[in-house]
Amino acid sequence: MTLTTTMNAALAPIQPTWAAPATVMALVTTRRGGVSKPPFDSFNLALHVKDNCADVDSNRALLQRLLGDNIHLQWLEQVHGTQIVHAERGAGECRGDAVFIDTPGVAGVVLTADCLPVFFAARDGRSVAVAHAGWRGLADGILERTLACFSVPASEVIAWMGPAIGPCHFEVGAEVREIFLSSTEDEQLRVRIDAEGFRPATDAGKYLADLYALARLKLLAAGVSSVSGGEWCTYCDVSRFYSYRRDGVTGRMASVIGLRP
């Protein structure tokens, strides 16, 4: 058994189930296999959550070894905005919430613990991207802005949705629903967002929001015909996923996509 195979088994990353070209490498880490101590146990990859920095550095080194030393990782300072970073080899951490890659040997990373990571790949295998899509980013157009970075039409881009909090536990206020509805100009899309993206919660004035449904509707409306993934709930699956909504103080998973060198 090779080192990579052993590490892959220990870290248990999730591989996207999509028809991406062979040039594309992509995965989502789980909370398993690292060195961080509770409440960050064990494969926390975020430096901003007050985990021990040496443990996070060790976990990032494990991820780098899993991917290979010939892959440059583009890390982000995420701010729940819509800024897209065009990753280049040798670049340091940049501020943004999505990474676009068109250089072989480069991979982008977004960190999540309930927010939705959305992966993109051009069918020709020449460019990829990953976006950090919480509810605010979705409403503000992070997915549409990421698609606009591709030189091919949206119909030539496929998308995959990684682990996020499910509609069973993502309760939001009425103002969140209103922001989505008021920011959607297309009447048919607005009706579908209301019907498929939100359902009334037990408490008056509260709704259960479906990040997967909202992202899928926005991607399809933008012209992406192939959208897959979206079958997890980070809140429910305590053993595999971090969840900020569930735990408050917790780690972050990494969603990584790049082009093979």
C-alpha atoms as an extended CHARMM CRD file, in Angstrom:
* protein
*
       261  EXT
         1         1  MET       CA              0.0000000000        0.0000000000        0.0000000000  PROA      1               0.0000000000
         2         2  THR       CA              1.4410000000        3.4000000000       -1.0090000000  PROA      2               0.0000000000
         3         3  LEU       CA              1.7500000000        6.4330000000        1.2620000000  PROA      3               0.0000000000
         4         4  THR       CA             -0.8920000000        8.2730000000       -0.7710000000  PROA      4               0.0000000000
         5         5  THR       CA             -3.2900000000        5.3440000000       -0.4750000000  PROA      5               0.0000000000
         6         6  THR       CA             -2.7230000000        5.1190000000        3.2860000000  PROA      6               0.0000000000
         7         7  MET       CA             -3.2330000000        8.8600000000        3.7360000000  PROA      7               0.0000000000
         8         8  ASN       CA             -6.3190000000        8.8160000000        1.5440000000  PROA      8               0.0000000000
         9         9  ALA       CA             -7.8510000000        6.1280000000        3.7580000000  PROA      9               0.0000000000
        10        10  ALA       CA             -6.9600000000        7.9470000000        6.9880000000  PROA      10              0.0000000000
        11        11  LEU       CA             -8.1870000000       11.3710000000        5.8640000000  PROA      11              0.0000000000
        12        12  ALA       CA            -11.2640000000        9.9390000000        4.1040000000  PROA      12              0.0000000000
        13        13  PRO       CA            -11.7750000000       12.8030000000        1.6110000000  PROA      13              0.0000000000
        14        14  ILE       CA            -14.9620000000       12.9590000000       -0.4380000000  PROA      14              0.0000000000
        15        15  GLN       CA            -14.4930000000       12.7040000000       -4.1970000000  PROA      15              0.0000000000
        16        16  PRO       CA            -17.0200000000       14.5710000000       -6.3670000000  PROA      16              0.0000000000
        17        17  THR       CA            -19.2940000000       12.3210000000       -8.3920000000  PROA      17              0.0000000000
        18        18  TRP       CA            -19.3710000000       14.2080000000      -11.6670000000  PROA      18              0.0000000000
        19        19  ALA       CA            -18.1780000000       13.8190000000      -15.2370000000  PROA      19              0.0000000000
        20        20  ALA       CA            -15.1820000000       16.1350000000      -14.9210000000  PROA      20              0.0000000000
        21        21  PRO       CA            -12.3370000000       15.8070000000      -17.4540000000  PROA      21              0.0000000000
        22        22  ALA       CA             -9.2290000000       13.8150000000      -16.4750000000  PROA      22              0.0000000000
        23        23  THR       CA             -7.2590000000       17.0630000000      -16.1200000000  PROA      23              0.0000000000
        24        24  VAL       CA             -9.3400000000       18.0090000000      -13.0720000000  PROA      24              0.0000000000
        25        25  MET       CA             -8.5260000000       17.0050000000       -9.4880000000  PROA      25              0.0000000000
        26        26  ALA       CA            -11.0670000000       17.7220000000       -6.7550000000  PROA      26              0.0000000000
        27        27  LEU       CA            -11.9180000000       16.6470000000       -3.2120000000  PROA      27              0.0000000000
        28        28  VAL       CA            -13.5360000000       17.7250000000        0.0450000000  PROA      28              0.0000000000
        29        29  THR       CA            -11.8460000000       16.8980000000        3.3270000000  PROA      29              0.0000000000
        30        30  THR       CA            -13.7440000000       15.6200000000        6.3500000000  PROA      30              0.0000000000
        31        31  ARG       CA            -12.9240000000       16.2230000000       10.0070000000  PROA      31              0.0000000000
        32        32  ARG       CA            -11.0920000000       12.8810000000       10.2230000000  PROA      32              0.0000000000
        33        33  GLY       CA             -7.4160000000       11.9940000000       10.1910000000  PROA      33              0.0000000000
        34        34  GLY       CA             -5.6490000000       15.1140000000       11.4530000000  PROA      34              0.0000000000
        35        35  VAL       CA             -3.9100000000       16.2040000000       14.6490000000  PROA      35              0.0000000000
        36        36  SER       CA             -6.1070000000       19.0040000000       16.0490000000  PROA      36              0.0000000000
        37        37  LYS       CA             -7.4650000000       18.6070000000       19.5790000000  PROA      37              0.0000000000
        38        38  PRO       CA            -11.1080000000       19.0170000000       20.6600000000  PROA      38              0.0000000000
        39        39  PRO       CA            -13.2280000000       20.9150000000       19.8170000000  PROA      39              0.0000000000
        40        40  PHE       CA            -11.3400000000       21.0910000000       16.5080000000  PROA      40              0.0000000000
        41        41  ASP       CA            -10.7340000000       17.3620000000       16.2490000000  PROA      41              0.0000000000
        42        42  SER       CA             -9.1200000000       16.4390000000       14.1280000000  PROA      42              0.0000000000
        43        43  PHE       CA             -8.4400000000       17.6340000000       10.5620000000  PROA      43              0.0000000000
        44        44  ASN       CA             -9.1720000000       21.3370000000       10.9620000000  PROA      44              0.0000000000
        45        45  LEU       CA             -7.6300000000       23.3850000000        8.1410000000  PROA      45              0.0000000000
        46        46  ALA       CA             -8.6100000000       26.9000000000        9.2520000000  PROA      46              0.0000000000
        47        47  LEU       CA             -6.2230000000       29.2640000000       11.0300000000  PROA      47              0.0000000000
        48        48  HSD       CA             -8.8810000000       31.7980000000       12.0630000000  PROA      48              0.0000000000
        49        49  VAL       CA            -10.9290000000       29.6030000000       14.4330000000  PROA      49              0.0000000000
        50        50  LYS       CA             -8.5190000000       29.7730000000       17.4420000000  PROA      50              0.0000000000
        51        51  ASP       CA             -7.1510000000       26.2720000000       16.9630000000  PROA      51              0.0000000000
        52        52  ASN       CA             -3.4750000000       25.7080000000       17.7510000000  PROA      52              0.0000000000
        53        53  CYS       CA             -1.6120000000       27.1550000000       14.7520000000  PROA      53              0.0000000000
        54        54  ALA       CA              1.0210000000       24.4070000000       14.8140000000  PROA      54              0.0000000000
        55        55  ASP       CA             -1.7220000000       21.7690000000       14.5770000000  PROA      55              0.0000000000
        56        56  VAL       CA             -3.3510000000       23.5830000000       11.6550000000  PROA      56              0.0000000000
        57        57  ASP       CA              0.0070000000       23.8460000000        9.8990000000  PROA      57              0.0000000000
        58        58  SER       CA              0.4920000000       20.0990000000       10.3930000000  PROA      58              0.0000000000
        59        59  ASN       CA             -2.9440000000       19.4120000000        8.9550000000  PROA      59              0.0000000000
        60        60  ARG       CA             -2.2430000000       21.6520000000        5.9540000000  PROA      60              0.0000000000
        61        61  ALA       CA              1.0190000000       19.7860000000        5.4190000000  PROA      61              0.0000000000
        62        62  LEU       CA             -0.9410000000       16.5020000000        5.4130000000  PROA      62              0.0000000000
        63        63  LEU       CA             -3.2730000000       17.8970000000        2.7770000000  PROA      63              0.0000000000
        64        64  GLN       CA             -0.3240000000       19.0560000000        0.6900000000  PROA      64              0.0000000000
        65        65  ARG       CA              1.2640000000       15.5880000000        0.8870000000  PROA      65              0.0000000000
        66        66  LEU       CA             -2.0260000000       14.0150000000       -0.1580000000  PROA      66              0.0000000000
        67        67  LEU       CA             -2.2520000000       16.2590000000       -3.2160000000  PROA      67              0.0000000000
        68        68  GLY       CA              1.4370000000       16.1670000000       -4.0540000000  PROA      68              0.0000000000
        69        69  ASP       CA              4.2280000000       18.7150000000       -3.7410000000  PROA      69              0.0000000000
        70        70  ASN       CA              3.7760000000       19.7440000000       -7.3820000000  PROA      70              0.0000000000
        71        71  ILE       CA              0.3850000000       21.3280000000       -6.5840000000  PROA      71              0.0000000000
        72        72  HSD       CA              0.3340000000       24.9570000000       -5.4330000000  PROA      72              0.0000000000
        73        73  LEU       CA             -2.6160000000       25.6570000000       -3.1160000000  PROA      73              0.0000000000
        74        74  GLN       CA             -4.3580000000       29.0260000000       -3.2810000000  PROA      74              0.0000000000
        75        75  TRP       CA             -5.7590000000       29.7950000000        0.1900000000  PROA      75              0.0000000000
        76        76  LEU       CA             -8.3160000000       32.5350000000        0.8330000000  PROA      76              0.0000000000
        77        77  GLU       CA             -9.2900000000       34.9780000000        3.5210000000  PROA      77              0.0000000000
        78        78  GLN       CA            -13.0540000000       34.5100000000        3.1600000000  PROA      78              0.0000000000
        79        79  VAL       CA            -15.4490000000       37.3570000000        3.9290000000  PROA      79              0.0000000000
        80        80  HSD       CA            -18.8590000000       36.1220000000        2.7000000000  PROA      80              0.0000000000
        81        81  GLY       CA            -18.5550000000       38.3640000000       -0.3440000000  PROA      81              0.0000000000
        82        82  THR       CA            -18.4460000000       37.8540000000       -4.1110000000  PROA      82              0.0000000000
        83        83  GLN       CA            -14.7960000000       38.5520000000       -4.9000000000  PROA      83              0.0000000000
        84        84  ILE       CA            -13.1810000000       35.9880000000       -7.2440000000  PROA      84              0.0000000000
        85        85  VAL       CA             -9.4450000000       35.2650000000       -7.0040000000  PROA      85              0.0000000000
        86        86  HSD       CA             -7.6210000000       34.2180000000      -10.1770000000  PROA      86              0.0000000000
        87        87  ALA       CA             -5.1050000000       31.7480000000       -8.7620000000  PROA      87              0.0000000000
        88        88  GLU       CA             -1.5200000000       31.7200000000       -9.9320000000  PROA      88              0.0000000000
        89        89  ARG       CA              1.4500000000       29.6020000000       -8.9110000000  PROA      89              0.0000000000
        90        90  GLY       CA              3.3670000000       31.1710000000       -6.0470000000  PROA      90              0.0000000000
        91        91  ALA       CA              0.5860000000       33.5110000000       -4.9090000000  PROA      91              0.0000000000
        92        92  GLY       CA             -0.0080000000       33.8880000000       -1.1700000000  PROA      92              0.0000000000
        93        93  GLU       CA             -3.3290000000       34.0370000000        0.6650000000  PROA      93              0.0000000000
        94        94  CYS       CA             -5.8170000000       36.3700000000       -1.0430000000  PROA      94              0.0000000000
        95        95  ARG       CA             -9.0860000000       37.9090000000        0.0900000000  PROA      95              0.0000000000
        96        96  GLY       CA            -12.1210000000       36.4830000000       -1.6730000000  PROA      96              0.0000000000
        97        97  ASP       CA            -14.8000000000       33.8110000000       -1.6430000000  PROA      97              0.0000000000
        98        98  ALA       CA            -14.1340000000       31.9230000000       -4.8760000000  PROA      98              0.0000000000
        99        99  VAL       CA            -11.0590000000       30.7830000000       -6.7710000000  PROA      99              0.0000000000
       100       100  PHE       CA            -10.7480000000       30.4580000000      -10.5480000000  PROA      100             0.0000000000
       101       101  ILE       CA             -7.9110000000       28.3270000000      -11.9410000000  PROA      101             0.0000000000
       102       102  ASP       CA             -6.6670000000       27.9760000000      -15.5090000000  PROA      102             0.0000000000
       103       103  THR       CA             -3.0410000000       27.0590000000      -14.7670000000  PROA      103             0.0000000000
       104       104  PRO       CA             -1.9360000000       23.3990000000      -14.4770000000  PROA      104             0.0000000000
       105       105  GLY       CA             -0.3900000000       22.5690000000      -11.1200000000  PROA      105             0.0000000000
       106       106  VAL       CA             -2.5460000000       25.0950000000       -9.2400000000  PROA      106             0.0000000000
       107       107  ALA       CA             -5.5250000000       24.3410000000       -6.9700000000  PROA      107             0.0000000000
       108       108  GLY       CA             -7.9630000000       26.5900000000       -5.1300000000  PROA      108             0.0000000000
       109       109  VAL       CA             -9.2590000000       26.0410000000       -1.5960000000  PROA      109             0.0000000000
       110       110  VAL       CA            -12.3830000000       27.2380000000        0.1910000000  PROA      110             0.0000000000
       111       111  LEU       CA            -13.0940000000       26.4460000000        3.8430000000  PROA      111             0.0000000000
       112       112  THR       CA            -16.5750000000       25.6290000000        5.1270000000  PROA      112             0.0000000000
       113       113  ALA       CA            -18.4600000000       24.3690000000        8.1690000000  PROA      113             0.0000000000
       114       114  ASP       CA            -22.1130000000       24.6350000000        6.9670000000  PROA      114             0.0000000000
       115       115  CYS       CA            -21.7800000000       26.9870000000        3.9970000000  PROA      115             0.0000000000
       116       116  LEU       CA            -22.0030000000       25.4020000000        0.5630000000  PROA      116             0.0000000000
       117       117  PRO       CA            -18.8840000000       24.7150000000       -1.5240000000  PROA      117             0.0000000000
       118       118  VAL       CA            -19.7010000000       24.7020000000       -5.2400000000  PROA      118             0.0000000000
       119       119  PHE       CA            -17.2310000000       23.2000000000       -7.7230000000  PROA      119             0.0000000000
       120       120  PHE       CA            -17.0710000000       24.1940000000      -11.4020000000  PROA      120             0.0000000000
       121       121  ALA       CA            -15.2410000000       22.5830000000      -14.3270000000  PROA      121             0.0000000000
       122       122  ALA       CA            -15.2020000000       23.4750000000      -18.0140000000  PROA      122             0.0000000000
       123       123  ARG       CA            -15.9980000000       20.4550000000      -20.1340000000  PROA      123             0.0000000000
       124       124  ASP       CA            -12.8190000000       21.0540000000      -22.1440000000  PROA      124             0.0000000000
       125       125  GLY       CA            -10.7490000000       20.5550000000      -18.9650000000  PROA      125             0.0000000000
       126       126  ARG       CA             -8.8880000000       23.8600000000      -19.2590000000  PROA      126             0.0000000000
       127       127  SER       CA            -10.3630000000       25.7530000000      -16.3250000000  PROA      127             0.0000000000
       128       128  VAL       CA            -12.0090000000       25.1040000000      -12.9700000000  PROA      128             0.0000000000
       129       129  ALA       CA            -13.2700000000       27.0250000000       -9.9480000000  PROA      129             0.0000000000
       130       130  VAL       CA            -14.6600000000       26.5980000000       -6.4530000000  PROA      130             0.0000000000
       131       131  ALA       CA            -16.9330000000       29.0210000000       -4.5860000000  PROA      131             0.0000000000
       132       132  HSD       CA            -17.7960000000       29.5000000000       -0.9130000000  PROA      132             0.0000000000
       133       133  ALA       CA            -21.5540000000       29.9930000000       -0.9990000000  PROA      133             0.0000000000
       134       134  GLY       CA            -23.3260000000       30.8370000000        2.2030000000  PROA      134             0.0000000000
       135       135  TRP       CA            -26.8200000000       32.2830000000        1.9510000000  PROA      135             0.0000000000
       136       136  ARG       CA            -25.5260000000       35.8440000000        1.5520000000  PROA      136             0.0000000000
       137       137  GLY       CA            -23.0630000000       34.8880000000       -1.1820000000  PROA      137             0.0000000000
       138       138  LEU       CA            -25.7800000000       32.9840000000       -3.0160000000  PROA      138             0.0000000000
       139       139  ALA       CA            -28.1510000000       35.9490000000       -2.8400000000  PROA      139             0.0000000000
       140       140  ASP       CA            -25.4410000000       38.3930000000       -3.9350000000  PROA      140             0.0000000000
       141       141  GLY       CA            -24.4480000000       36.3740000000       -7.0110000000  PROA      141             0.0000000000
       142       142  ILE       CA            -21.2480000000       34.5230000000       -6.0870000000  PROA      142             0.0000000000
       143       143  LEU       CA            -22.1340000000       31.6210000000       -8.4080000000  PROA      143             0.0000000000
       144       144  GLU       CA            -22.9990000000       33.8320000000      -11.3770000000  PROA      144             0.0000000000
       145       145  ARG       CA            -19.8120000000       35.8740000000      -10.8880000000  PROA      145             0.0000000000
       146       146  THR       CA            -17.7260000000       32.6980000000      -10.7730000000  PROA      146             0.0000000000
       147       147  LEU       CA            -19.3010000000       31.4310000000      -13.9950000000  PROA      147             0.0000000000
       148       148  ALA       CA            -18.4730000000       34.7280000000      -15.6770000000  PROA      148             0.0000000000
       149       149  CYS       CA            -14.7480000000       33.9580000000      -15.2490000000  PROA      149             0.0000000000
       150       150  PHE       CA            -14.9320000000       31.0650000000      -17.7180000000  PROA      150             0.0000000000
       151       151  SER       CA            -14.1160000000       31.6910000000      -21.3740000000  PROA      151             0.0000000000
       152       152  VAL       CA            -16.6660000000       29.0520000000      -22.4090000000  PROA      152             0.0000000000
       153       153  PRO       CA            -20.4600000000       29.4890000000      -22.1460000000  PROA      153             0.0000000000
       154       154  ALA       CA            -22.2070000000       28.2770000000      -18.9820000000  PROA      154             0.0000000000
       155       155  SER       CA            -23.6600000000       25.3550000000      -20.9500000000  PROA      155             0.0000000000
       156       156  GLU       CA            -20.0700000000       24.0580000000      -21.2770000000  PROA      156             0.0000000000
       157       157  VAL       CA            -19.4830000000       24.1470000000      -17.5060000000  PROA      157             0.0000000000
       158       158  ILE       CA            -20.5060000000       21.4170000000      -15.0620000000  PROA      158             0.0000000000
       159       159  ALA       CA            -21.0710000000       21.9460000000      -11.3390000000  PROA      159             0.0000000000
       160       160  TRP       CA            -20.9820000000       19.8190000000       -8.2000000000  PROA      160             0.0000000000
       161       161  MET       CA            -22.2110000000       20.7900000000       -4.7310000000  PROA      161             0.0000000000
       162       162  GLY       CA            -20.2290000000       19.6230000000       -1.7130000000  PROA      162             0.0000000000
       163       163  PRO       CA            -21.3100000000       19.0830000000        1.9120000000  PROA      163             0.0000000000
       164       164  ALA       CA            -23.3560000000       21.8700000000        3.5290000000  PROA      164             0.0000000000
       165       165  ILE       CA            -26.0240000000       22.2730000000        6.1820000000  PROA      165             0.0000000000
       166       166  GLY       CA            -29.2730000000       20.7040000000        5.0000000000  PROA      166             0.0000000000
       167       167  PRO       CA            -32.7620000000       22.2120000000        4.9780000000  PROA      167             0.0000000000
       168       168  CYS       CA            -33.5860000000       20.0670000000        8.0040000000  PROA      168             0.0000000000
       169       169  HSD       CA            -31.5240000000       22.3800000000       10.2480000000  PROA      169             0.0000000000
       170       170  PHE       CA            -30.8640000000       25.6590000000        8.4230000000  PROA      170             0.0000000000
       171       171  GLU       CA            -33.4190000000       27.9710000000       10.0170000000  PROA      171             0.0000000000
       172       172  VAL       CA            -33.3510000000       31.6110000000        8.8880000000  PROA      172             0.0000000000
       173       173  GLY       CA            -35.4200000000       34.7230000000        9.4420000000  PROA      173             0.0000000000
       174       174  ALA       CA            -38.0060000000       36.0890000000        7.0310000000  PROA      174             0.0000000000
       175       175  GLU       CA            -35.5170000000       38.7650000000        5.9670000000  PROA      175             0.0000000000
       176       176  VAL       CA            -33.2940000000       36.1320000000        4.3200000000  PROA      176             0.0000000000
       177       177  ARG       CA            -36.1760000000       34.8540000000        2.2020000000  PROA      177             0.0000000000
       178       178  GLU       CA            -37.0720000000       38.4340000000        1.2770000000  PROA      178             0.0000000000
       179       179  ILE       CA            -33.4950000000       39.2110000000        0.1970000000  PROA      179             0.0000000000
       180       180  PHE       CA            -33.5530000000       36.2740000000       -2.2240000000  PROA      180             0.0000000000
       181       181  LEU       CA            -36.9500000000       37.1900000000       -3.6130000000  PROA      181             0.0000000000
       182       182  SER       CA            -36.2620000000       40.9070000000       -3.9770000000  PROA      182             0.0000000000
       183       183  SER       CA            -32.8950000000       40.3060000000       -5.6800000000  PROA      183             0.0000000000
       184       184  THR       CA            -34.3680000000       37.9550000000       -8.3040000000  PROA      184             0.0000000000
       185       185  GLU       CA            -35.6860000000       39.7990000000      -11.3500000000  PROA      185             0.0000000000
       186       186  ASP       CA            -37.0070000000       36.8090000000      -13.2900000000  PROA      186             0.0000000000
       187       187  GLU       CA            -40.5590000000       36.1190000000      -12.1290000000  PROA      187             0.0000000000
       188       188  GLN       CA            -40.5250000000       32.3810000000      -12.8450000000  PROA      188             0.0000000000
       189       189  LEU       CA            -37.2300000000       31.9370000000      -11.0080000000  PROA      189             0.0000000000
       190       190  ARG       CA            -38.5190000000       33.9930000000       -8.0830000000  PROA      190             0.0000000000
       191       191  VAL       CA            -41.5800000000       31.7310000000       -7.7830000000  PROA      191             0.0000000000
       192       192  ARG       CA            -39.3830000000       28.6170000000       -7.8090000000  PROA      192             0.0000000000
       193       193  ILE       CA            -36.9620000000       30.0670000000       -5.2430000000  PROA      193             0.0000000000
       194       194  ASP       CA            -39.8750000000       30.7510000000       -2.9210000000  PROA      194             0.0000000000
       195       195  ALA       CA            -41.4320000000       27.3130000000       -3.4490000000  PROA      195             0.0000000000
       196       196  GLU       CA            -38.2790000000       25.1630000000       -3.4800000000  PROA      196             0.0000000000
       197       197  GLY       CA            -35.7830000000       27.1780000000       -1.4560000000  PROA      197             0.0000000000
       198       198  PHE       CA            -37.8310000000       27.9570000000        1.6450000000  PROA      198             0.0000000000
       199       199  ARG       CA            -40.4880000000       26.3180000000        3.7660000000  PROA      199             0.0000000000
       200       200  PRO       CA            -42.0510000000       27.6720000000        6.9680000000  PROA      200             0.0000000000
       201       201  ALA       CA            -40.3770000000       26.5570000000       10.1990000000  PROA      201             0.0000000000
       202       202  THR       CA            -42.1730000000       25.8040000000       13.4460000000  PROA      202             0.0000000000
       203       203  ASP       CA            -41.5550000000       29.2760000000       14.8460000000  PROA      203             0.0000000000
       204       204  ALA       CA            -43.5670000000       32.0880000000       13.3020000000  PROA      204             0.0000000000
       205       205  GLY       CA            -41.5800000000       34.2640000000       10.9160000000  PROA      205             0.0000000000
       206       206  LYS       CA            -38.8520000000       31.6390000000       10.4860000000  PROA      206             0.0000000000
       207       207  TYR       CA            -38.0480000000       29.4950000000        7.4540000000  PROA      207             0.0000000000
       208       208  LEU       CA            -35.9800000000       26.4150000000        6.7060000000  PROA      208             0.0000000000
       209       209  ALA       CA            -33.7070000000       27.3690000000        3.8260000000  PROA      209             0.0000000000
       210       210  ASP       CA            -32.3690000000       24.8400000000        1.3140000000  PROA      210             0.0000000000
       211       211  LEU       CA            -28.9150000000       25.9720000000        0.1530000000  PROA      211             0.0000000000
       212       212  TYR       CA            -28.7190000000       23.0830000000       -2.3070000000  PROA      212             0.0000000000
       213       213  ALA       CA            -32.0270000000       23.9580000000       -3.9560000000  PROA      213             0.0000000000
       214       214  LEU       CA            -31.1730000000       27.6630000000       -4.0860000000  PROA      214             0.0000000000
       215       215  ALA       CA            -27.7750000000       26.9860000000       -5.6770000000  PROA      215             0.0000000000
       216       216  ARG       CA            -29.2060000000       24.4840000000       -8.1540000000  PROA      216             0.0000000000
       217       217  LEU       CA            -31.9190000000       26.9130000000       -9.2740000000  PROA      217             0.0000000000
       218       218  LYS       CA            -29.4180000000       29.7330000000       -9.7260000000  PROA      218             0.0000000000
       219       219  LEU       CA            -26.9770000000       27.5540000000      -11.6640000000  PROA      219             0.0000000000
       220       220  LEU       CA            -29.6750000000       26.2090000000      -13.9750000000  PROA      220             0.0000000000
       221       221  ALA       CA            -31.0110000000       29.7300000000      -14.5500000000  PROA      221             0.0000000000
       222       222  ALA       CA            -27.4650000000       30.8390000000      -15.4480000000  PROA      222             0.0000000000
       223       223  GLY       CA            -27.2350000000       28.1460000000      -18.1210000000  PROA      223             0.0000000000
       224       224  VAL       CA            -25.4310000000       25.2880000000      -16.3350000000  PROA      224             0.0000000000
       225       225  SER       CA            -27.2570000000       22.1170000000      -17.3830000000  PROA      225             0.0000000000
       226       226  SER       CA            -25.2510000000       19.5960000000      -15.3180000000  PROA      226             0.0000000000
       227       227  VAL       CA            -25.5210000000       20.1460000000      -11.5520000000  PROA      227             0.0000000000
       228       228  SER       CA            -24.8860000000       17.2510000000       -9.1530000000  PROA      228             0.0000000000
       229       229  GLY       CA            -24.0870000000       16.5920000000       -5.4880000000  PROA      229             0.0000000000
       230       230  GLY       CA            -25.8910000000       18.0580000000       -2.5030000000  PROA      230             0.0000000000
       231       231  GLU       CA            -26.8560000000       14.9470000000       -0.5450000000  PROA      231             0.0000000000
       232       232  TRP       CA            -25.3280000000       15.7300000000        2.8740000000  PROA      232             0.0000000000
       233       233  CYS       CA            -26.1290000000       17.6900000000        6.0240000000  PROA      233             0.0000000000
       234       234  THR       CA            -23.1010000000       18.9230000000        7.9340000000  PROA      234             0.0000000000
       235       235  TYR       CA            -25.2410000000       19.5250000000       11.0180000000  PROA      235             0.0000000000
       236       236  CYS       CA            -26.5340000000       15.9590000000       11.1250000000  PROA      236             0.0000000000
       237       237  ASP       CA            -23.2950000000       14.0730000000       10.3820000000  PROA      237             0.0000000000
       238       238  VAL       CA            -21.2610000000       14.7770000000       13.5340000000  PROA      238             0.0000000000
       239       239  SER       CA            -18.5820000000       12.1530000000       12.8520000000  PROA      239             0.0000000000
       240       240  ARG       CA            -17.6170000000       13.4360000000        9.3840000000  PROA      240             0.0000000000
       241       241  PHE       CA            -18.3310000000       17.1550000000        9.2690000000  PROA      241             0.0000000000
       242       242  TYR       CA            -17.7340000000       20.3400000000       11.1900000000  PROA      242             0.0000000000
       243       243  SER       CA            -20.8550000000       22.4690000000       11.6990000000  PROA      243             0.0000000000
       244       244  TYR       CA            -20.7600000000       26.0320000000       12.9920000000  PROA      244             0.0000000000
       245       245  ARG       CA            -24.5390000000       26.0850000000       13.4610000000  PROA      245             0.0000000000
       246       246  ARG       CA            -24.3410000000       22.9130000000       15.5840000000  PROA      246             0.0000000000
       247       247  ASP       CA            -21.1700000000       23.5270000000       17.6190000000  PROA      247             0.0000000000
       248       248  GLY       CA            -20.2130000000       27.2110000000       17.4490000000  PROA      248             0.0000000000
       249       249  VAL       CA            -16.5060000000       26.7050000000       18.1650000000  PROA      249             0.0000000000
       250       250  THR       CA            -15.3430000000       24.2220000000       15.5620000000  PROA      250             0.0000000000
       251       251  GLY       CA            -12.9860000000       23.5650000000       12.6570000000  PROA      251             0.0000000000
       252       252  ARG       CA            -13.3690000000       23.8710000000        8.9120000000  PROA      252             0.0000000000
       253       253  MET       CA            -13.2830000000       21.4080000000        5.9920000000  PROA      253             0.0000000000
       254       254  ALA       CA            -11.4430000000       22.2280000000        2.7870000000  PROA      254             0.0000000000
       255       255  SER       CA            -12.9260000000       22.0120000000       -0.7100000000  PROA      255             0.0000000000
       256       256  VAL       CA            -10.0800000000       21.7650000000       -3.2030000000  PROA      256             0.0000000000
       257       257  ILE       CA            -10.0870000000       21.8470000000       -7.0090000000  PROA      257             0.0000000000
       258       258  GLY       CA             -7.2400000000       22.2320000000       -9.4590000000  PROA      258             0.0000000000
       259       259  LEU       CA             -5.7050000000       21.2470000000      -12.7610000000  PROA      259             0.0000000000
       260       260  ARG       CA             -3.2310000000       18.3900000000      -12.7940000000  PROA      260             0.0000000000
       261       261  PRO       CA              0.3180000000       19.4050000000      -13.7670000000  PROA      261             0.0000000000
